[in-house]
């Protein structure tokens, strides 16, 4: 069932946003799908969904400038349906410091629960040293999504079956941690993230088992996202595999792997690497934009 803008149930949409510690954000770049996990918030005054990124990783949302048509997969609670939200997105990076305060307000508007605590009871950011190390992370590029349609999506009944996949350097230990698997494609209705029950990988081609038909044909580009996080989001990991659809049989899709990358934040060394890389990228961002004095 698809709900058009005049009939979008914003109460239901807001509740789905509040239930989703993370959601899968899908956009398109030069006709190719890109999918990332982002945390959604709800702006009551504007009646829109908000996702954000630190400037260091603004590439996650820069695609919106090229093509504002996006989709966001929100997750239902207690086994309820997920919501696929399609919308038109706009990027706000005019003042990334002011945006940090704006996002803090959205977090404060979240109901008391696991999600709100994950972003308000962060021991690292509560110390002076933590704020010095993570000042770059507090800065925010904001993307506002005005919903144009909402569709119910039946979620996978259990965590996806993710096998090791040597061709993309996915080992068995990492594979066992991923509890979300989503395939992104560019269908007739725009970028579309489709949840997976799991997949098999006899070689460089994976056979994917989606929960619903995938709007893709042989030869189409596709993007596979695997990710996980702890309830407090202090530890997390993700792997993105870009490739092409090489076959569709019934609901099953065969994906040939192309490029891939991964990131994780599990150990203190991971955090240190993240800080060093984040500060370097933030300096580059402010240098390119001509802005200075980004430290809090």
C-alpha positions as semicolon CSV with decimal commas, in nm:
position;residue;x (nm);y (nm);z (nm)
1;X;0,000;0,000;0,000
2;X;0,144;0,337;-0,105
3;X;0,034;0,658;0,066
4;X;0,051;0,978;-0,141
5;X;0,161;1,307;0,020
6;X;-0,187;1,437;0,117
7;X;-0,258;1,114;0,304
8;X;0,083;1,055;0,464
9;X;0,020;0,969;0,827
10;X;0,279;1,188;0,996
11;X;0,207;1,041;1,339
12;X;0,291;0,696;1,207
13;X;0,593;0,831;1,022
14;X;0,721;1,004;1,335
15;X;0,677;0,687;1,541
16;X;0,871;0,485;1,282
17;X;1,151;0,743;1,290
18;X;1,163;0,726;1,670
19;X;1,185;0,344;1,657
20;X;1,475;0,349;1,410
21;X;1,816;0,394;1,570
22;X;1,949;0,360;1,217
23;X;1,783;0,345;0,877
24;X;1,904;0,269;0,527
25;X;1,934;0,588;0,319
26;X;1,931;0,537;-0,059
27;X;2,025;0,797;-0,320
28;X;2,155;0,793;-0,676
29;X;2,477;0,921;-0,828
30;X;2,499;0,930;-1,208
31;X;2,231;0,662;-1,226
32;X;2,403;0,435;-0,975
33;X;2,248;0,357;-0,636
34;X;2,428;0,438;-0,313
35;X;2,306;0,311;0,025
36;X;2,432;0,407;0,371
37;X;2,311;0,358;0,728
38;X;2,214;0,690;0,887
39;X;2,022;0,786;1,200
40;X;1,684;0,949;1,121
41;X;1,516;1,223;1,322
42;X;1,180;1,393;1,284
43;X;1,128;1,769;1,255
44;X;0,781;1,830;1,396
45;X;0,758;2,188;1,272
46;X;0,852;2,108;0,913
47;X;0,688;1,762;0,912
48;X;0,995;1,613;0,750
49;X;1,250;1,342;0,821
50;X;1,606;1,455;0,890
51;X;1,931;1,266;0,843
52;X;2,274;1,410;0,906
53;X;2,644;1,354;0,852
54;X;2,958;1,518;0,987
55;X;3,130;1,728;0,716
56;X;3,415;1,475;0,720
57;X;3,182;1,225;0,556
58;X;2,955;1,462;0,366
59;X;3,008;1,245;0,057
60;X;2,730;1,026;0,197
61;X;2,477;1,301;0,129
62;X;2,639;1,503;-0,150
63;X;2,457;1,289;-0,406
64;X;2,138;1,471;-0,305
65;X;2,257;1,788;-0,478
66;X;2,273;1,598;-0,807
67;X;1,946;1,409;-0,761
68;X;1,710;1,507;-0,475
69;X;1,498;1,192;-0,511
70;X;1,584;0,966;-0,216
71;X;1,439;0,681;-0,011
72;X;1,472;0,582;0,353
73;X;1,395;0,241;0,500
74;X;1,259;0,282;0,854
75;X;1,217;-0,019;1,078
76;X;0,900;-0,133;1,253
77;X;0,891;-0,240;1,614
78;X;0,766;-0,567;1,764
79;X;0,768;-0,742;1,428
80;X;0,558;-0,473;1,260
81;X;0,611;-0,366;0,899
82;X;0,899;-0,145;0,798
83;X;0,824;0,180;0,617
84;X;0,986;0,275;0,288
85;X;0,973;0,653;0,270
86;X;1,029;0,821;-0,065
87;X;1,090;1,191;-0,071
88;X;1,261;1,499;-0,203
89;X;1,574;1,594;-0,014
90;X;1,755;1,922;0,039
91;X;2,102;1,973;0,184
92;X;2,169;2,238;0,449
93;X;2,538;2,299;0,511
94;X;2,535;2,678;0,532
95;X;2,632;2,668;0,901
96;X;2,741;2,327;1,024
97;X;2,794;2,461;1,376
98;X;2,439;2,595;1,399
99;X;2,323;2,263;1,254
100;X;2,482;2,086;1,552
101;X;2,248;2,278;1,783
102;X;1,952;2,206;1,556
103;X;2,024;1,832;1,565
104;X;2,068;1,844;1,943
105;X;1,714;1,982;1,959
106;X;1,582;1,696;1,745
107;X;1,752;1,446;1,975
108;X;1,593;1,616;2,275
109;X;1,252;1,576;2,107
110;X;1,298;1,199;2,083
111;X;1,093;1,000;2,337
112;X;1,285;0,854;2,628
113;X;1,427;0,522;2,519
114;X;1,723;0,337;2,375
115;X;1,772;0,570;2,079
116;X;1,767;0,894;2,276
117;X;2,000;0,753;2,542
118;X;2,245;0,643;2,272
119;X;2,291;1,006;2,169
120;X;2,259;1,182;2,505
121;X;2,451;0,950;2,738
122;X;2,773;0,928;2,539
123;X;3,057;0,907;2,789
124;X;3,317;1,014;2,532
125;X;3,146;1,343;2,450
126;X;3,076;1,422;2,815
127;X;3,447;1,473;2,894
128;X;3,660;1,772;2,796
129;X;3,913;1,545;2,624
130;X;3,635;1,367;2,438
131;X;3,493;1,693;2,307
132;X;3,841;1,800;2,196
133;X;3,892;1,475;2,007
134;X;3,541;1,453;1,864
135;X;3,464;1,820;1,790
136;X;3,471;1,742;1,418
137;X;3,202;1,476;1,467
138;X;2,960;1,716;1,639
139;X;2,947;1,941;1,331
140;X;2,655;1,850;1,107
141;X;2,551;1,862;0,744
142;X;2,172;1,829;0,749
143;X;1,951;1,663;0,488
144;X;1,577;1,723;0,514
145;X;1,349;1,474;0,340
146;X;1,000;1,592;0,249
147;X;0,796;1,271;0,210
148;X;0,625;1,214;-0,123
149;X;0,509;0,860;-0,049
150;X;0,521;0,591;0,217
151;X;0,507;0,218;0,149
152;X;0,481;-0,072;0,392
153;X;0,758;-0,328;0,360
154;X;0,749;-0,669;0,523
155;X;1,073;-0,707;0,720
156;X;1,289;-1,017;0,713
157;X;1,163;-1,255;0,987
158;X;1,511;-1,296;1,136
159;X;1,856;-1,144;1,102
160;X;1,987;-1,208;0,749
161;X;2,202;-1,510;0,676
162;X;2,530;-1,344;0,576
163;X;2,808;-1,581;0,465
164;X;3,179;-1,511;0,427
165;X;3,259;-1,365;0,086
166;X;3,635;-1,376;0,020
167;X;3,613;-1,185;-0,307
168;X;3,507;-0,870;-0,116
169;X;3,727;-0,949;0,187
170;X;3,429;-1,036;0,405
171;X;3,542;-1,293;0,661
172;X;3,325;-1,527;0,864
173;X;3,372;-1,334;1,191
174;X;3,261;-1,005;1,039
175;X;2,981;-1,173;0,842
176;X;2,836;-1,313;1,163
177;X;2,801;-0,964;1,312
178;X;2,595;-0,807;1,035
179;X;2,227;-0,803;1,129
180;X;2,107;-0,584;0,843
181;X;2,141;-0,656;0,472
182;X;1,987;-0,429;0,209
183;X;2,018;-0,413;-0,169
184;X;1,992;-0,070;-0,329
185;X;1,883;-0,025;-0,691
186;X;1,753;0,259;-0,907
187;X;1,403;0,154;-1,006
188;X;1,130;0,335;-1,196
189;X;1,028;0,512;-0,874
190;X;1,382;0,619;-0,790
191;X;1,645;0,484;-0,550
192;X;1,505;0,181;-0,368
193;X;1,651;-0,011;-0,071
194;X;1,517;-0,367;-0,043
195;X;1,578;-0,577;0,273
196;X;1,736;-0,920;0,228
197;X;1,670;-1,246;0,411
198;X;2,025;-1,342;0,324
199;X;2,239;-1,454;0,032
200;X;2,473;-1,724;-0,097
201;X;2,816;-1,669;-0,251
202;X;2,960;-1,960;-0,446
203;X;3,214;-1,724;-0,608
204;X;3,228;-1,361;-0,714
205;X;2,852;-1,368;-0,782
206;X;2,612;-1,356;-0,486
207;X;2,258;-1,493;-0,506
208;X;2,043;-1,259;-0,299
209;X;1,714;-1,347;-0,131
210;X;1,508;-1,025;-0,096
211;X;1,186;-0,994;0,105
212;X;1,011;-0,848;-0,202
213;X;1,069;-0,829;-0,579
214;X;1,361;-0,603;-0,667
215;X;1,290;-0,342;-0,938
216;X;1,602;-0,426;-1,137
217;X;1,701;-0,606;-1,457
218;X;2,014;-0,778;-1,580
219;X;2,292;-0,526;-1,630
220;X;2,159;-0,272;-1,380
221;X;2,401;-0,129;-1,123
222;X;2,331;-0,224;-0,762
223;X;2,468;-0,156;-0,415
224;X;2,471;-0,410;-0,130
225;X;2,488;-0,272;0,224
226;X;2,569;-0,488;0,527
227;X;2,582;-0,328;0,870
228;X;2,545;-0,375;1,245
229;X;2,568;-0,171;1,563
230;X;2,535;-0,217;1,937
231;X;2,222;-0,068;2,103
232;X;2,420;0,236;2,222
233;X;2,584;0,275;1,877
234;X;2,928;0,294;2,037
235;X;3,039;-0,005;1,832
236;X;2,940;-0,052;1,471
237;X;3,048;-0,179;1,135
238;X;2,943;-0,165;0,773
239;X;3,046;-0,304;0,438
240;X;2,931;-0,174;0,100
241;X;2,962;-0,379;-0,218
242;X;2,894;-0,213;-0,552
243;X;2,834;-0,425;-0,857
244;X;2,587;-0,522;-1,129
245;X;2,284;-0,744;-1,151
246;X;2,372;-1,043;-1,369
247;X;2,046;-1,231;-1,338
248;X;1,696;-1,224;-1,193
249;X;1,507;-1,548;-1,129
250;X;1,174;-1,509;-0,955
251;X;1,244;-1,287;-0,656
252;X;1,610;-1,387;-0,640
253;X;1,878;-1,156;-0,775
254;X;2,234;-1,242;-0,875
255;X;2,490;-0,970;-0,806
256;X;2,844;-0,966;-0,942
257;X;3,074;-0,780;-0,704
258;X;3,273;-0,481;-0,824
259;X;3,425;-0,232;-0,582
260;X;3,382;-0,257;-0,208
261;X;3,479;-0,082;0,113
262;X;3,422;-0,124;0,483
263;X;3,452;0,061;0,811
264;X;3,423;-0,038;1,174
265;X;3,439;0,113;1,519
266;X;3,493;-0,162;1,773
267;X;3,829;-0,115;1,942
268;X;4,017;0,183;2,085
269;X;4,247;0,164;1,785
270;X;3,945;0,191;1,554
271;X;3,832;0,501;1,745
272;X;4,179;0,658;1,724
273;X;4,194;0,597;1,350
274;X;3,847;0,747;1,314
275;X;3,951;1,061;1,504
276;X;4,265;1,111;1,295
277;X;4,082;1,054;0,967
278;X;3,782;1,262;1,074
279;X;3,994;1,563;1,166
280;X;4,191;1,536;0,841
281;X;3,874;1,520;0,631
282;X;3,716;1,807;0,823
283;X;4,019;2,030;0,758
284;X;3,987;1,947;0,388
285;X;3,615;2,025;0,393
286;X;3,664;2,364;0,554
287;X;3,958;2,441;0,328
288;X;3,751;2,371;0,017
289;X;3,455;2,573;0,144
290;X;3,671;2,865;0,257
291;X;3,551;2,838;0,618
292;X;3,783;2,849;0,916
293;X;3,766;2,813;1,292
294;X;3,558;2,497;1,306
295;X;3,667;2,392;1,654
296;X;3,404;2,418;1,927
